Structure formats: C-alpha cells, structure tokens
Amino acid sequence: MNNPPTIWRKTKELHKYIGKKGKIVVATKIFVAPEGFEHEVPYTVAIIEFEDASRKPLQVVDLTDELEPGQQVICVIRRIGKVEASGLISYGVKAKPL
C-alpha cells in the first residue's frame, strides 16, 4: 500500500521527463495485465530510446494506429493504476506518439 511520502519519492523526478522525445525500439500489446492494471487491458508497452541513448520501457497512450520501430514519441505524465482505497492517485511517465 502506498502512502503520501512513498508516492512523493516516486514522483519527484517526473518533471525531468516532461516533453522528452525519443523513438520506439520495440513494442508489444499486453492482454493479461498485472494486478491493479486489469482495467487498462489491452494496452501497449514499448522500449523507448531517447536522444541521449538511454532506454526506458513505457506504456504508450493515445494510439490511433499501430506502432512501428523508429516512430517518434514524446513523454507525458499520466495517472498509473487505479485510485487507491485511501484516495491517493499515483502518476508516472508514459509515451505518446508524435
């Protein structure tokens, strides 16, 4: 269970990703989700390579077409998982096609 200090520690670096651009290395669609993400099935996850050559696996949101390797994306901050019983909302980095 998360509490406000735990969520704060996880999210205090999120501002570094806002607007960061990268490209898709590989993507897949998830049909069987882990606990807490069942409501998002199916969803797409991709490994994103950023301009500084670092890589990060991210969920891809706002899709209209199929993803292709090399497709450009931009990082956005979105809610992750469900709102907890305590009312806390967790946010994280996700990728959005350009």
Buried (B, 14 or more C-beta within 10 A) or exposed (E): EBEEEEBEEBBEEEEEBEEBEBBBEEBEEBEEEEEEBEEBEEBBBBBBBBEEEEEBEBBBBEEEEEBEEEBEBBBBBBEBBBEBEEEEEBBBBBBBBE
